[in-house]
Amino acid sequence: MLESSKKSRKYYAKQMTMCAEQLHAARIQSVKLEHLVEQSTRTVVQCTRILHDAYLNGFALIFPPEFWHTFKPTDSRSAYSDKTCYTAWTIFICPILKTQHNVQKANTGKYEFPKVLTNKLGKALGKDGKVAKVVDIISPDSGVVIGKKLQPLKTELDEYDGEDLLNHWRNKVSDWADYCFVASGLFESTDINTPTFELQPIATSKSGKVILFNQQEAPIVCDQPQKILNKNQHHVIRRLIQSEKNSFTKDDLIFVTERGGARGTLERLKKRSAEWDKAIVFPGISGGGYSIL
């Protein structure tokens, strides 16, 4: 992930323009399909990380805050894997940016979702040419069935030859470059050059079990992303984490958080998930105080 810091909208506009230029270069210069796929895929993964970094720095653009919480980060820094970035770009980001494209080329967006092939009855076909079936998902570790999924579907791409596939990818990459220019234009055209929400430093509890980002970001508790906290919840947890005390009395909770209902806030969070329940400690029969592990 890009190193997050206070950057301007012009910085992000320039980054997206550079990505567009890289995609155009790959489209023109690549004579082999595998080279085009590799170069363009690496570029759009970087595009996704640029847009996410912009969000972390307060420039949500046209993506609502909850958009990024759709994807599970790979670590406490909210970093996403290459696969997640590529999925986010093709399935979500491109269609959103397409809505902001003033002058669209014919068949724009067509290349993201190739046509699924069907039989005469209109039933979708699997890669083997037979009607697709729902199959078991088996855990590679335990060998136990953990769910169901539809077999991979056969699309028009499966019947393309090498030249057809290369042309398909060239058209797709051309669309991707256009979307990068759209994003660049959105960064340039915004009326503000400051973040759209207040940036706050990452706060980590003493044991590292609780990690808070901006209020619009999902916290990480016991290595698991949690639901976004409301402003009051975020304020209470952040104040307790940043306090020098390790344990709090009920009066301490009120004093440190400046919230009379701080205990109730913690109690509701404990009930929200097993991770919060583990991270928030209440006084026991033998005594002790309130604490955030």
C-alpha positions as CSV (number, residue, x, y, z in Angstrom):
1,M,0.0,0.0,0.0
2,L,1.2,3.5,-0.6
3,E,2.5,5.3,2.5
4,S,-0.4,7.4,3.7
5,S,0.3,11.0,4.5
6,K,-1.3,14.4,3.8
7,K,-1.2,14.7,0.0
8,S,-3.2,17.0,-2.2
9,R,-5.8,16.3,-4.8
10,K,-3.4,17.4,-7.5
11,Y,-1.0,14.6,-6.4
12,Y,-3.6,12.0,-6.8
13,A,-4.8,13.4,-10.2
14,K,-1.2,13.2,-11.4
15,Q,-0.9,9.6,-10.2
16,M,-4.0,8.5,-12.0
17,T,-2.9,10.3,-15.2
18,M,0.4,8.4,-15.0
19,C,-1.5,5.1,-14.7
20,A,-3.6,6.0,-17.8
21,E,-0.4,6.7,-19.7
22,Q,1.1,3.4,-18.6
23,L,-2.0,1.5,-19.7
24,H,-2.0,3.1,-23.1
25,A,1.7,2.3,-23.5
26,A,1.1,-1.4,-22.6
27,R,-1.8,-1.6,-25.0
28,I,0.3,-0.3,-27.9
29,Q,3.6,-1.9,-27.1
30,S,2.5,-5.4,-26.1
31,V,2.5,-7.9,-28.9
32,K,1.9,-10.9,-26.7
33,L,-1.2,-11.5,-24.7
34,E,0.6,-12.5,-21.6
35,H,2.7,-9.4,-21.6
36,L,-0.3,-7.1,-22.0
37,V,-2.2,-9.0,-19.2
38,E,0.7,-8.8,-16.8
39,Q,1.5,-5.1,-17.4
40,S,-2.1,-3.9,-17.4
41,T,-3.1,-5.9,-14.3
42,R,-0.1,-4.6,-12.3
43,T,-1.1,-1.0,-13.3
44,V,-4.8,-1.3,-12.3
45,V,-3.8,-2.9,-8.9
46,Q,-1.7,0.2,-8.3
47,C,-4.7,2.4,-9.4
48,T,-6.8,0.8,-6.7
49,R,-4.2,1.4,-4.1
50,I,-3.9,5.0,-5.2
51,L,-7.6,5.5,-4.8
52,H,-7.6,3.8,-1.4
53,D,-4.7,5.9,-0.3
54,A,-6.6,9.0,-1.4
55,Y,-9.5,7.8,0.7
56,L,-7.3,7.3,3.8
57,N,-6.1,10.8,3.4
58,G,-9.6,12.2,3.3
59,F,-10.4,12.3,-0.5
60,A,-13.3,9.8,-0.8
61,L,-14.0,11.1,-4.3
62,I,-17.2,9.5,-5.5
63,F,-16.7,6.3,-3.5
64,P,-18.6,6.3,-0.2
65,P,-16.7,5.4,3.0
66,E,-18.4,2.1,3.3
67,F,-17.2,1.1,-0.1
68,W,-13.7,0.2,1.1
69,H,-15.0,-1.8,4.0
70,T,-16.5,-4.2,1.5
71,F,-13.0,-5.7,1.1
72,K,-11.1,-7.5,3.9
73,P,-7.6,-6.1,4.4
74,T,-4.6,-8.4,4.7
75,D,-3.2,-6.7,7.8
76,S,-3.7,-4.0,10.4
77,R,-2.6,-1.3,8.0
78,S,-5.7,-1.8,5.9
79,A,-3.5,-3.1,3.1
80,Y,-5.2,-5.2,0.4
81,S,-3.8,-8.1,-1.6
82,D,-3.2,-7.8,-5.3
83,K,-6.2,-10.1,-6.0
84,T,-8.5,-8.0,-3.9
85,C,-7.3,-4.8,-5.6
86,Y,-7.9,-6.3,-9.0
87,T,-11.4,-7.5,-8.1
88,A,-12.3,-4.1,-6.6
89,W,-11.1,-2.4,-9.8
90,T,-12.9,-4.7,-12.3
91,I,-16.1,-5.4,-10.5
92,F,-16.7,-2.1,-8.6
93,I,-14.5,0.8,-9.4
94,C,-14.7,0.6,-13.2
95,P,-18.6,0.6,-13.3
96,I,-18.6,3.5,-10.8
97,L,-16.1,5.6,-12.8
98,K,-18.0,4.7,-16.0
99,T,-21.0,6.7,-14.7
100,Q,-18.8,9.8,-14.6
101,H,-17.5,9.3,-18.2
102,N,-18.9,12.2,-20.3
103,V,-18.1,10.8,-23.7
104,Q,-18.2,7.0,-23.8
105,K,-16.9,4.9,-26.7
106,A,-19.1,2.2,-28.2
107,N,-19.4,-0.9,-26.0
108,T,-17.7,0.8,-23.1
109,G,-17.6,-1.6,-20.2
110,K,-18.5,-4.6,-22.3
111,Y,-15.1,-6.1,-21.9
112,E,-15.3,-6.4,-18.1
113,F,-18.2,-8.9,-18.2
114,P,-17.9,-11.3,-21.1
115,K,-21.1,-13.0,-22.2
116,V,-21.9,-16.3,-20.5
117,L,-22.7,-19.1,-22.9
118,T,-25.9,-21.1,-22.5
119,N,-27.6,-24.1,-24.0
120,K,-30.8,-24.0,-26.1
121,L,-32.9,-23.8,-23.0
122,G,-31.0,-20.8,-21.8
123,K,-29.1,-22.6,-19.0
124,A,-25.6,-21.4,-18.2
125,L,-22.8,-23.8,-19.2
126,G,-19.8,-24.8,-17.2
127,K,-16.3,-24.9,-18.6
128,D,-16.9,-28.5,-19.6
129,G,-19.7,-27.4,-21.9
130,K,-22.4,-29.0,-19.7
131,V,-25.0,-27.2,-17.7
132,A,-23.3,-25.6,-14.7
133,K,-24.0,-27.2,-11.3
134,V,-23.7,-26.2,-7.7
135,V,-20.8,-28.0,-6.1
136,D,-19.4,-28.4,-2.6
137,I,-16.6,-26.1,-1.3
138,I,-14.2,-28.4,0.6
139,S,-11.7,-27.0,3.1
140,P,-8.2,-27.9,2.0
141,D,-7.1,-28.2,5.6
142,S,-9.9,-30.4,7.1
143,G,-11.5,-31.9,4.0
144,V,-14.9,-30.9,5.4
145,V,-17.6,-29.3,3.2
146,I,-17.8,-25.6,4.2
147,G,-20.2,-24.3,1.6
148,K,-21.6,-24.3,-1.9
149,K,-20.5,-22.6,-5.1
150,L,-21.5,-22.5,-8.8
151,Q,-19.0,-24.2,-11.1
152,P,-16.9,-21.8,-13.2
153,L,-19.0,-20.6,-16.2
154,K,-18.1,-20.9,-19.8
155,T,-17.9,-17.5,-21.6
156,E,-17.4,-16.3,-25.1
157,L,-13.7,-15.8,-24.2
158,D,-13.3,-19.6,-24.0
159,E,-14.0,-19.8,-27.7
160,Y,-11.6,-17.0,-28.7
161,D,-8.3,-17.8,-30.4
162,G,-5.1,-16.0,-29.5
163,E,-5.6,-13.0,-31.7
164,D,-9.2,-12.5,-30.6
165,L,-8.1,-12.6,-26.9
166,L,-5.4,-10.1,-27.6
167,N,-7.9,-7.7,-29.2
168,H,-10.3,-8.2,-26.4
169,W,-7.7,-7.3,-23.8
170,R,-6.6,-4.2,-25.9
171,N,-10.1,-2.9,-25.8
172,K,-10.4,-3.6,-22.1
173,V,-7.2,-1.8,-21.3
174,S,-8.3,1.1,-23.4
175,D,-11.4,1.4,-21.2
176,W,-9.3,1.1,-18.1
177,A,-7.1,4.0,-19.3
178,D,-10.2,6.1,-19.9
179,Y,-11.4,5.4,-16.3
180,C,-8.0,6.5,-14.9
181,F,-8.4,9.8,-16.8
182,V,-11.9,10.1,-15.4
183,A,-10.6,9.6,-11.8
184,S,-7.8,12.2,-12.5
185,G,-10.4,14.7,-13.7
186,L,-12.5,14.1,-10.6
187,F,-9.5,14.9,-8.4
188,E,-8.8,18.0,-10.4
189,S,-12.3,19.3,-10.5
190,T,-13.1,19.0,-6.8
191,D,-13.5,22.4,-5.1
192,I,-11.4,21.6,-2.1
193,N,-7.7,20.9,-1.6
194,T,-8.1,19.6,1.9
195,P,-9.4,16.3,3.2
196,T,-13.2,15.8,3.4
197,F,-12.9,14.4,6.9
198,E,-10.5,15.0,9.8
199,L,-7.4,12.7,9.7
200,Q,-6.5,11.1,13.0
201,P,-3.3,9.1,13.8
202,I,-3.6,5.4,14.2
203,A,-4.2,4.4,17.8
204,T,-3.1,1.0,19.1
205,S,-3.9,-0.5,22.5
206,K,-1.0,-1.5,24.6
207,S,-1.3,-5.2,23.7
208,G,-2.0,-4.4,20.0
209,K,-5.4,-6.2,20.1
210,V,-7.3,-3.0,19.2
211,I,-6.2,-0.7,16.3
212,L,-8.2,2.4,15.5
213,F,-7.9,4.4,12.3
214,N,-10.1,7.4,11.2
215,Q,-13.7,7.2,12.4
216,Q,-14.7,6.3,8.9
217,E,-12.4,3.3,8.9
218,A,-13.2,-0.1,10.3
219,P,-11.2,-0.9,13.4
220,I,-9.1,-4.0,13.7
221,V,-9.8,-6.0,16.9
222,C,-7.9,-9.3,17.7
223,D,-6.7,-9.3,14.0
224,Q,-10.3,-9.1,12.6
225,P,-11.9,-6.1,10.9
226,Q,-15.0,-4.9,12.8
227,K,-18.0,-2.8,11.9
228,I,-17.4,1.0,11.7
229,L,-17.8,2.7,15.0
230,N,-20.1,5.7,15.4
231,K,-18.5,9.0,16.6
232,N,-19.2,8.4,20.2
233,Q,-17.9,4.8,20.2
234,H,-14.8,5.9,18.3
235,H,-14.2,8.8,20.8
236,V,-14.5,6.6,23.9
237,I,-12.2,3.8,22.6
238,R,-9.6,6.3,21.3
239,R,-9.5,8.2,24.6
240,L,-9.1,5.0,26.6
241,I,-6.4,3.7,24.3
242,Q,-4.4,6.9,24.3
243,S,-4.6,7.3,28.1
244,E,-1.5,6.4,30.1
245,K,-3.6,4.3,32.5
246,N,-3.9,0.6,32.2
247,S,-7.0,0.2,34.3
248,F,-10.0,2.5,34.9
249,T,-12.6,2.8,37.6
250,K,-16.1,3.9,36.6
251,D,-15.3,7.4,37.5
252,D,-12.1,7.2,35.5
253,L,-14.1,6.2,32.4
254,I,-16.2,9.3,32.7
255,F,-13.2,11.6,33.4
256,V,-10.9,10.2,30.6
257,T,-13.6,10.0,27.9
258,E,-15.7,13.0,29.0
259,R,-18.7,10.8,28.4
260,G,-21.1,10.0,31.2
261,G,-22.3,6.9,29.3
262,A,-18.8,5.5,28.6
263,R,-19.5,2.3,30.5
264,G,-22.7,1.6,28.6
265,T,-20.8,2.2,25.3
266,L,-18.2,-0.4,26.3
267,E,-20.9,-2.8,27.4
268,R,-22.7,-2.6,24.0
269,L,-19.4,-3.0,22.1
270,K,-18.7,-6.2,24.2
271,K,-21.9,-7.6,22.9
272,R,-21.2,-6.7,19.3
273,S,-18.6,-9.4,18.6
274,A,-16.4,-12.0,20.2
275,E,-13.4,-9.9,19.4
276,W,-14.7,-6.8,21.2
277,D,-15.8,-9.0,24.1
278,K,-12.3,-10.3,24.4
279,A,-10.6,-6.9,24.0
280,I,-12.8,-5.0,26.5
281,V,-12.3,-6.2,30.1
282,F,-14.8,-5.4,32.9
283,P,-14.1,-5.7,36.6
284,G,-14.5,-9.3,37.9
285,I,-15.6,-10.7,41.2
286,S,-12.1,-10.5,42.5
287,G,-11.8,-6.8,41.6
288,G,-9.8,-5.1,38.9
289,G,-11.0,-2.4,36.7
290,Y,-12.1,-1.6,33.2
291,S,-9.5,-1.9,30.5
292,I,-8.8,-2.2,26.7
293,L,-6.3,-5.0,26.1
